[in-house]
Amino acid sequence: MAKILIAGGTGLIGKALTSLLLEHGHQVLHLSRTARPEARVPTYKWDIEKKFIDSQALLDIDYVINLAGAGIADKRWSAAQKKRIIDSRVQGNLLFKQYIQEGKLSPRKFISGAAIGIYGDRGSEVLTEESEVRNDGFLAESCLRWEESIRTLEATKVPVAYVRIGIVLSTEGGALEKMLLPAKLGLGSYFGDGTQMYSWIHIKDIARVFHWLIEQESAIGVYNGTAPHPVSNKVLTQVLMKVKSGPGITAPVPTFALQMLLGEMKQVVLWGAHVLPARLSKSNFQFQFVDIDTALTDLVG
């Protein structure tokens, strides 16, 4: 049994991962802006702006997992919101680095979330962890800054692993939850021409990836957290409409409408990347959901 500290433990992935770790007998603590040490999962205060972590959260920690960060599509990308998105990811990692270097925290491994947005808008090009990353827009730029902060922890000599997470499919939040709203009314909406590749992963599988990184001591460096078979946005929408109950039609949301609604944030839905989990596959990680039909049937059907 390991003692695991999670920042961002109440987010979409954090909740699924916490449940999985508890099922396997691990002890889990959360970091949050609000302390609840008596909760089922003891929660301790941290404040990245004030560079503070409650010392009670740091005792005998075996693994640190940082999933914290402001939602990339929570609000339109004003200058202030862009700064919030980057700072909420970068400053947390730098704070962990500081505490490790000061001897206040001594984990066996540091594990962080990252995102496939670092590859940029790449069309049908097949991408692995070895592929070139891009800095061609805020989405990619924020991911680059995020990973730079993760890699600074390597200077502490603590093993570091990080996961470039794809589009997480869950009915509890994220992209699929938003797609289900019009789908329940019979309208399946894809974005632009719908040809952009969506590299997705089932919520259960992304939680299992982080658990696997705990179990595999030698697993360090970057891993793509995506299912083995990406699909286009249009195909994902068509499968969703097929597996949900009731009739429906599939129709595009034009690019000009997305520009009016989202502004620069349209990158989130119009950019595509065909990302493969090459390192996980080479390590014989067993995905439970390898194709979109099985994943959406499990979640929606």
C-alpha positions as CSV (number, residue, x, y, z in Angstrom):
1,M,0.0,0.0,0.0
2,A,1.3,3.4,-1.0
3,K,0.5,6.9,0.4
4,I,-0.4,9.1,-2.5
5,L,-0.9,12.9,-2.6
6,I,-3.1,14.2,-5.4
7,A,-3.4,17.9,-6.4
8,G,-6.6,18.3,-8.5
9,G,-8.1,15.2,-6.9
10,T,-11.7,16.5,-7.1
11,G,-11.5,17.1,-10.9
12,L,-12.8,14.7,-13.6
13,I,-9.7,12.5,-13.7
14,G,-8.8,13.0,-10.0
15,K,-12.1,11.6,-8.8
16,A,-11.9,8.5,-11.0
17,L,-8.2,8.0,-10.1
18,T,-8.9,8.4,-6.3
19,S,-11.7,5.8,-6.5
20,L,-9.4,3.4,-8.3
21,L,-6.5,3.9,-5.9
22,L,-8.8,3.4,-2.9
23,E,-10.1,0.2,-4.4
24,H,-6.5,-1.1,-4.6
25,G,-5.9,-0.4,-1.0
26,H,-3.8,2.8,-1.3
27,Q,-4.0,5.7,1.1
28,V,-5.0,8.9,-0.8
29,L,-4.8,12.5,0.3
30,H,-5.9,15.6,-1.6
31,L,-4.7,19.1,-1.9
32,S,-7.2,21.9,-2.3
33,R,-7.8,25.5,-1.6
34,T,-10.1,24.4,1.2
35,A,-9.0,22.0,4.0
36,R,-11.2,19.1,5.0
37,P,-8.8,16.8,7.0
38,E,-11.7,14.8,8.4
39,A,-13.2,14.0,5.0
40,R,-13.3,10.4,3.6
41,V,-10.3,11.5,1.5
42,P,-8.4,13.8,3.9
43,T,-8.0,17.1,2.1
44,Y,-5.3,19.7,3.0
45,K,-4.8,23.3,2.0
46,W,-2.4,24.5,-0.5
47,D,-2.0,28.0,-2.1
48,I,0.2,28.2,-5.1
49,E,0.2,32.0,-5.1
50,K,1.4,32.1,-1.4
51,K,3.7,29.1,-2.1
52,F,2.1,27.2,0.8
53,I,1.3,23.5,1.3
54,D,0.1,22.2,4.7
55,S,2.9,20.2,6.3
56,Q,0.4,17.6,7.4
57,A,-0.2,16.6,3.8
58,L,3.5,15.9,3.2
59,L,4.3,13.3,5.8
60,D,5.6,10.0,4.4
61,I,4.2,10.6,0.9
62,D,5.3,7.9,-1.6
63,Y,3.9,9.5,-4.7
64,V,2.7,12.9,-5.8
65,I,0.3,13.3,-8.7
66,N,-0.4,16.8,-10.0
67,L,-3.7,17.0,-12.0
68,A,-4.4,20.6,-10.9
69,G,-5.2,23.3,-13.5
70,A,-7.9,25.7,-14.6
71,G,-10.3,24.3,-17.2
72,I,-8.9,25.1,-20.7
73,A,-12.5,25.8,-22.0
74,D,-14.1,27.3,-18.9
75,K,-14.1,30.9,-20.1
76,R,-13.2,32.8,-23.3
77,W,-9.4,33.4,-23.6
78,S,-9.0,36.9,-22.3
79,A,-5.4,37.9,-21.3
80,A,-6.3,37.3,-17.7
81,Q,-7.8,33.9,-18.4
82,K,-4.8,32.8,-20.4
83,K,-2.5,33.8,-17.5
84,R,-4.8,31.8,-15.1
85,I,-4.7,28.7,-17.3
86,I,-0.8,28.7,-17.5
87,D,-0.2,29.8,-13.9
88,S,-2.5,27.2,-12.4
89,R,-0.4,24.5,-14.1
90,V,3.1,25.9,-14.0
91,Q,3.2,27.3,-10.5
92,G,1.9,24.1,-8.8
93,N,4.8,22.1,-10.3
94,L,7.3,24.7,-9.3
95,L,5.9,24.7,-5.8
96,F,6.3,21.0,-5.5
97,K,9.9,21.4,-6.8
98,Q,10.6,24.0,-4.1
99,Y,9.3,21.7,-1.3
100,I,11.3,18.7,-2.5
101,Q,14.5,20.8,-2.8
102,E,13.9,22.1,0.7
103,G,13.5,18.6,2.1
104,K,9.9,19.0,3.1
105,L,8.7,16.4,0.6
106,S,10.4,13.2,-0.5
107,P,8.3,11.2,-3.0
108,R,9.5,8.0,-4.7
109,K,8.1,9.5,-8.0
110,F,6.4,12.7,-9.2
111,I,3.6,12.2,-11.8
112,S,1.9,15.0,-13.6
113,G,-0.8,15.5,-16.1
114,A,0.0,17.2,-19.4
115,A,-2.0,17.4,-22.7
116,I,-1.8,16.5,-26.4
117,G,-2.4,20.1,-27.3
118,I,1.4,20.3,-27.3
119,Y,1.4,18.7,-30.8
120,G,-0.6,21.5,-32.3
121,D,-3.1,21.1,-35.2
122,R,-1.5,18.3,-37.2
123,G,-4.3,16.9,-39.5
124,S,-3.9,13.2,-40.2
125,E,-0.1,13.0,-39.3
126,V,0.4,10.1,-37.0
127,L,2.1,11.3,-33.8
128,T,3.9,9.5,-30.9
129,E,5.9,10.6,-28.0
130,E,8.9,11.0,-30.3
131,S,7.1,13.5,-32.6
132,E,7.9,17.1,-32.9
133,V,5.9,19.4,-30.6
134,R,4.6,22.8,-31.8
135,N,4.2,26.4,-30.6
136,D,1.6,27.6,-33.0
137,G,-1.2,29.0,-30.9
138,F,-2.2,29.5,-27.2
139,L,-3.3,25.9,-26.8
140,A,0.2,24.6,-27.8
141,E,2.0,27.4,-26.0
142,S,0.2,26.6,-22.7
143,C,1.1,22.9,-23.0
144,L,4.8,23.8,-23.7
145,R,5.0,26.0,-20.6
146,W,3.3,23.2,-18.6
147,E,5.8,20.6,-19.6
148,E,8.7,22.9,-19.1
149,S,7.6,23.2,-15.5
150,I,7.3,19.5,-15.1
151,R,10.8,18.8,-16.4
152,T,12.3,21.2,-14.0
153,L,11.5,18.7,-11.3
154,E,14.1,16.3,-12.8
155,A,16.7,18.6,-11.1
156,T,15.5,17.2,-7.8
157,K,16.6,13.7,-8.7
158,V,13.1,12.4,-8.0
159,P,11.9,10.3,-10.9
160,V,9.3,12.2,-13.1
161,A,6.6,10.8,-15.3
162,Y,3.9,12.8,-17.2
163,V,0.9,12.0,-19.3
164,R,-0.2,13.9,-22.4
165,I,-3.9,13.4,-21.9
166,G,-6.2,13.3,-24.9
167,I,-10.0,14.0,-24.9
168,V,-11.3,12.3,-21.8
169,L,-14.7,10.6,-22.4
170,S,-16.9,10.7,-19.4
171,T,-20.6,11.4,-18.6
172,E,-19.4,13.3,-15.4
173,G,-17.7,16.2,-17.2
174,G,-15.5,17.1,-20.1
175,A,-16.3,17.2,-23.8
176,L,-18.7,14.2,-23.9
177,E,-20.9,15.6,-21.2
178,K,-21.3,18.8,-23.3
179,M,-22.0,16.8,-26.5
180,L,-24.7,14.8,-24.8
181,L,-26.8,17.8,-24.1
182,P,-27.9,18.4,-27.8
183,A,-27.6,14.7,-28.5
184,K,-30.4,14.0,-25.9
185,L,-32.6,16.4,-28.0
186,G,-31.7,14.5,-31.2
187,L,-29.0,16.7,-32.6
188,G,-25.4,15.5,-33.0
189,S,-23.2,18.4,-33.7
190,Y,-19.7,18.2,-35.2
191,F,-17.4,21.2,-35.6
192,G,-16.4,22.7,-38.9
193,D,-16.1,19.9,-41.5
194,G,-15.6,17.4,-38.8
195,T,-12.4,15.9,-40.3
196,Q,-10.1,17.0,-37.4
197,M,-8.8,13.9,-35.6
198,Y,-9.9,13.5,-31.9
199,S,-7.5,11.4,-29.9
200,W,-9.7,10.3,-27.0
201,I,-9.5,8.0,-24.0
202,H,-12.1,6.5,-21.7
203,I,-12.2,7.9,-18.2
204,K,-11.5,4.5,-16.7
205,D,-8.5,4.0,-18.9
206,I,-6.9,7.3,-18.1
207,A,-7.3,6.6,-14.4
208,R,-5.6,3.2,-15.0
209,V,-2.7,4.9,-16.8
210,F,-1.9,6.9,-13.7
211,H,-2.3,3.9,-11.5
212,W,0.0,1.9,-13.8
213,L,2.7,4.7,-13.5
214,I,2.6,4.1,-9.7
215,E,3.0,0.4,-10.1
216,Q,5.8,0.6,-12.7
217,E,8.7,2.1,-10.8
218,S,10.8,2.3,-14.0
219,A,8.2,4.1,-16.0
220,I,9.4,7.7,-16.3
221,G,9.3,10.4,-18.9
222,V,6.4,11.3,-21.2
223,Y,3.5,9.0,-22.1
224,N,0.6,9.7,-24.5
225,G,-2.6,9.2,-22.6
226,T,-4.9,8.3,-25.6
227,A,-6.7,5.2,-26.8
228,P,-5.0,3.3,-29.7
229,H,-7.6,4.3,-32.3
230,P,-8.3,8.0,-32.7
231,V,-11.3,9.0,-34.8
232,S,-12.5,12.2,-36.6
233,N,-14.8,14.6,-34.8
234,K,-17.6,13.6,-37.3
235,V,-17.2,9.9,-36.7
236,L,-17.2,10.4,-32.9
237,T,-20.5,12.3,-33.2
238,Q,-22.0,9.7,-35.6
239,V,-21.1,6.9,-33.2
240,L,-22.5,8.9,-30.2
241,M,-25.8,9.3,-32.1
242,K,-25.9,5.6,-33.0
243,V,-25.4,4.3,-29.4
244,K,-27.6,6.8,-27.6
245,S,-31.3,6.0,-27.2
246,G,-33.8,7.6,-29.5
247,P,-33.7,9.1,-33.0
248,G,-31.5,12.0,-34.1
249,I,-29.7,13.8,-36.9
250,T,-26.1,14.8,-37.3
251,A,-25.2,18.3,-38.5
252,P,-22.2,20.6,-38.6
253,V,-21.5,23.8,-36.5
254,P,-19.9,26.1,-39.1
255,T,-16.5,27.5,-38.4
256,F,-17.8,31.1,-38.6
257,A,-20.3,30.4,-35.8
258,L,-17.5,28.9,-33.7
259,Q,-15.4,32.0,-34.2
260,M,-18.4,34.2,-33.0
261,L,-19.1,32.0,-30.0
262,L,-15.6,31.1,-28.9
263,G,-13.1,33.4,-30.5
264,E,-9.6,32.1,-30.3
265,M,-10.8,29.3,-28.0
266,K,-12.2,27.6,-31.2
267,Q,-8.8,25.9,-31.3
268,V,-10.1,23.5,-28.6
269,V,-12.7,22.0,-31.0
270,L,-11.3,22.7,-34.4
271,W,-7.7,21.5,-33.9
272,G,-7.0,17.8,-34.4
273,A,-4.1,15.5,-33.8
274,H,-3.8,11.7,-34.5
275,V,-1.9,10.8,-31.3
276,L,-1.0,7.2,-30.5
277,P,0.0,5.8,-27.1
278,A,3.2,4.3,-28.4
279,R,5.1,3.9,-25.1
280,L,2.1,2.4,-23.3
281,S,1.5,0.0,-26.1
282,K,5.2,-1.0,-26.2
283,S,5.0,-1.6,-22.4
284,N,1.9,-3.9,-23.0
285,F,-0.5,-1.6,-21.1
286,Q,-3.9,-3.2,-21.6
287,F,-6.6,-0.7,-22.5
288,Q,-10.1,-1.7,-21.6
289,F,-11.6,0.5,-24.3
290,V,-9.6,0.5,-27.6
291,D,-12.3,1.6,-30.1
292,I,-14.9,4.4,-29.9
293,D,-17.9,2.2,-30.3
294,T,-17.0,0.2,-27.2
295,A,-16.2,3.3,-25.2
296,L,-19.3,5.2,-26.0
297,T,-21.5,2.1,-25.6
298,D,-20.1,1.7,-22.1
299,L,-20.7,5.3,-21.2
300,V,-23.9,6.2,-23.1
301,G,-25.5,3.0,-24.4
